[in-house]
């Protein structure tokens, strides 16, 4: 789950991580009021959407007066902001963050992520703050510092020193930076984060450390432990089909292709998407109904896939284990009848009661095609959709 910058900064402040003074505003008048409370100029007016690269898209403006705050807020609120992370469709801006400016001496990059290879929390830092970290990694990889922290023992002064010296920080800010990094690590662990990023983290000319930006992602599977964080979810920032799928405990991600697919298992879903591409078509989604899928879940899965106007065919690949193939086949037939499926559907099943399942599909009288292996399933649906 992603949250907005202003929400992340509110959490930062709870952990004592310094941020610029400011608040969110939903219209030019309230933006002007927030600017007045900062007591200083310039201020920054920043679009609040779940995407990076806002400045390059015109969503971040510097205002040197209250009139400029009003002008920038009016221009940004309601705009369709396009960045490299929004895609060509862009995202509509509904609110802005108005913050006091600061006297920047140096910009840094700092983030924490889980590292699956080492089972550690990895600190990534760089002196090249304010840039896309992907660009830094590609052009000047030597500027990136990586420090691994064992979550069983936690962060120590040793880890902080490695980051401090790697960033060539001046002595005057070492203590404050180390305190901030320790708090950031605690925030990361206590809130089950999958990402915490500050870009840029700035050193001011009066030797302060300040989180000028803030990005936080949370592990969806751990949200049951954080009911307070669930309230931060902004459904307007998510794809409507993703939101609809989450209501039925379906793991769905919309893609750009024309072949919808439904499977029971994330690994199987990845294999099916590869199969579709190898057959010369493009997957329209990732949809994992899980091992204990019900007829209702299958029905809702069909509805969600068919809500995408680009879908020209559906490939279903099921391994019958916990969910028997005959039970799933009955669910498919029932769902297909209820949702009035108007595109070809190819079903490939293996596992418990597979023959019974195939018989149910054949005798259903519906426009359902069966396949005995993944390769032929992919080739059948690709050729039908291309016809």
N, C-alpha and C positions, 0 to 999 in steps of 0.2 A: 504494500500500500504506500502510495506517495502522498506527501502533504505539501502545502504551499511554503514558500520562503518565510512569510511572516509567522506562520505556525511553528516552523522549525526554530525560529529565533526566540519565540516565547518559551520553548522547551530549553533552548540554550541558556536563557537567563535564569531558569530554575536551577540550573547546575553551575551558575556563576561564570558562565562563558560570556565575555563582554561582546556586546553588539551595539551598533549605532542607535541613538534614540529615535523612535519613530512609531508609526502605527499604520494600520490598513485603512483605506478609504474607498467608498463605493461610488462617489460622485465628486465633481470638482469642488463643491463647497466644503465638504468634509475634508478633502485633501488640503485645502487652504487652511482649515482650522488646525489640522495636524502640523502643518508647516509652521504655524504661529507658535505652537507649543514647544517646538524644538529650540526656539529662541536664537537661532543663528542661520545664516545663509553662507554658501549655497546648500540646498537640499536636493535629494535625489528622488525622482518619481519613477517607480519600477512596476511594470506589469506583473501581475500574479497569475501565472499559469504553470502547469506541470511540464515544463520544458526548459532546456537550457538555450543559450544563444539569444536571449531576449534583447540584449543590447544591439546586436547586429541586425535584428529585425525591426528596430525602432521602438522597442518597448521599454527602454531605460533612458531617461532624460535628466539633465542637470538644470535646476532652476535657481536663479539668483535673486528672485523676488517673488512676492505672493502672486502677482499677476502672471508670472511665468509658470508658477505651480498650477494655477487654474487652466492656463492654456495647454500645458502638457497633459494634465489629468483628463481634460476634455478630449484631447486627441487620442490618448491611449485607451481610456475606458470605452468599450464598445468596438474597438478595432479588431480585425481578424489578423492576429499576429502569426506570422509564418517564420519558423526557424528550422534549422537542420534536424531538430528533434520532433517537430510537429508534422512534418510532411507537407505536401503541397496544399492540403486542405486548410492548414493553419488551425488556430484556436481563438475563440472569442474571449477577449479580456473583460472581466466583470468587476475587477477591483485592482487598486494599486497600493503599493507600500510607499509611504513618504517617510524619508529618513534624513537626519542631519548628515551633512558632508563631513569629511575629515581631511586632515593634512597628511597625505600618504608619503612615507619615506621608502617603503618597499612592499611589493606584493608577493605573496607566497601561495602555494597550493598545499592543501592538507585534506586527507580523507582516511576513513577507516572502513574496511570491508572484511567479510569472512573469507579466508583463504582455504579452499577445500583440499588442496594438495597437502598442506601442512597441518590442517585442523587448528589453525591459529587465527587470531585477529591480526590483520596486516595493516600497518600504518603506511600510507603512501604520501610522500611529501616532495615538494620541489620548489626551487627558487624561482621557477618560471610561473608565477601566479598570474591569474587573469587570462591565461590561455587555455584552450581545450587540452586536457591532459593527453588525449590521443595524439594531438599534433606534437606535443613535447616528446612523447614516447617514440614517435616516428622520426623526428628530426634531431633531437638531442637527448637520447636515452640516458646519457651519463648524468643528466640533471635530476633524475628521479631517484629518490631514496625509498627503500623498502625495509621496514622493521617488523619482525614477527613477534607477537605476544601470545604466549601460551595462556589460554583462558583459565586453566586450572590454577596457575600461580598469579595471574594478573599483571598489570603494568607496574614497573619499578623505575627508580631513578636512572637505572642503566639504559632502559629503552628511551627515556626522555633525552638523555645525553647524546645517544646515537642520532636522534632526529635533530637536536640542537646543533651539533657539530656538522652534520650533513648539510644543514641550511645556512651555515656560516652566520649564525645570529650574533649580534653584538652583545657584549656582557650585560648591558643594562636591561635587556628584555628576557634573559635566560630564565630567571626565576618565574616570571609571570607566564612565559610560554609553557614551561614545564607544568605549572599548576593548571593551565588551560588544557593541555593535552591529557593530563590525568583525569580531569573532569569530563573531557570528551570521550575518553575510553569508558568511564563509568556510565555515561549516558548511553553509549552504544550497547553495552552489555545489558544494562537494566531494562532497556526498552526493546530488546530483541530486534535490533536494527539489522538491515541487510546492506545499508550504506549510510554513512554520514560524510558529507563533503562540504568544505569551505573553500570557495574559489571566487575572489581571493580572500585570503587571510592577510591582513595588512599590519605592518609596523608603522606607527605614526611618528612624526618628527619629535613628539614629546615622549617617545619610548613607551608607547602603549601597544598592546596586542588587541586587534579588533576583528571580529568575524563580519566582514563586509557582505558576505553572501552566506546562505545556509541551505543545504539540501539534505533531506532525510527520507529514507525508504525503510519500511518495516516488513518483517516476515509475516505474511498473511496467516500462516499456520500457528503463529504465537499470539495472535490478537485476542484470543480468549483470556489471556492473562492480563490484558490491558484494555478494559472496557472504556477507559477515558480516551484512549487513542482512536477507537472506532469512531468517535464523534468528530474527528478531524477529517474524515473521508469526504471528499468533494466529488459527488457522483457526476456533476456537470463536466468534470475534467476527464472522465473515463468514457470509453466507447460504449454506447447504449447497449450493444449486444453483450459486451463483457459484463456490464451491470446486471442485465437480465439473466445471464448464465450463473452468476454468483448467487442469485436467489434460489437456485435449485441445486446448489453444490456441484455444479459442472465446471470443470477446468477448461475454459474457452479463451482462445486468443484469435482475433481476426487478422487475416493476412490478405494479400492482394490478388490471389489467384481466382480460379473459377471452379475448382473441384472441392466441394465440402467433404469432410471426413469425420467419422465418429469411431472411437476405439475405446477399449478398456485397459488403460495402462499408458503412462507417459512415454516409456521407452518404445512401446509399440506404435504410439502416435508419431514419434520421430521417424521410425522406420517406414510407416505408411506415407508420410510426407516425402521422404526420399524416393519411395516407389512411384509416387505420382509424378515427381519431377523427372525421374528416369524414363517414364513413359511419354514424356514430352508435354505434360500439362503442368499446371501450377496449383498448389494447395490454397484453398480459400480460408482455411482456418486450422487451428489446433483444437480438438475437442476430446477430452478424456472423461468418460462417464463413470470411470471407476469400476472396481471389481464387483461391487454389490449393486450394480445399476438396476433400477426398477423400470417397469413399463412407462411410468410417469416421467422418469428421467429421460428415457429414450424419446418419448413424445416431445418433451420440452427441448431436447437436443435438436430434433427435426425442425421444430418451429424456429429456433435460433438460427440454424444453418440456412433455412429458406428465407429468413428475413434479409439475407444478403442478396441483393438483386444480381450480383455477378455470378452466383452459383449456377452452373450448367449441369451438374451431376453430383452424386453423393457416393462415396466409398465407405462402407462399413467393414471394419476388420475386428473380429471378436475372438478372443481365446476363452473357451468355456472351462472355467475352473470352479470358482465360487459361484459364478453365474453360469448355469447350464445353458447349452446352445438352444435347446428346445424352448426354454423359458424366455431366452432373449429373442428368439424368432417370433414367438407369440407377441412379445412387446413391440417388435419392429412392425409386424402386420397391423397391430392395433393402432400404433402411432401413425403409420402411413395412411390408414383410413381416416383417422381423425383430423389429420393435418392436410389432407388432400394434396399429397406430394405430386408435383407436376414436372419433376425432372427425373431422369433415370437414376436408379439406385442399384449399385453392385454390392453384394454382401459376400464376404468371405469369412467362414467360421471354421474353427478347429477346436477339439476338446470334447468334453463330456456331452454325450447325446447329440453329436454333430449330425448324424444321419436323420434323426428325428427333426432336428432343426431345419435342415435343408428341405425335407419333405413338407414342412409347414409353409415354407416360403414358396415352394413350387405350386402348392395347392391353394394358395391365397387368392390367385387370380389378379394380383397386383403387378405393376410394371417393375418387378424386382429381378435382377440378374444374379446368378450365383457364380462363384469362382472357388477353385480348390487351393490356389496358392496366391501369394501376394503379387508376384510378377504379373500373372494373367489378370488379376483383379485390377491392377493399375493400368494395364494395356486396354482392358475392356472399357473402363470408365473414361479413359483419355480419348479413345476412338469414338465412343458414343457422344461425348461432349463436343468433339470437334466436328461432328457430322452436321 
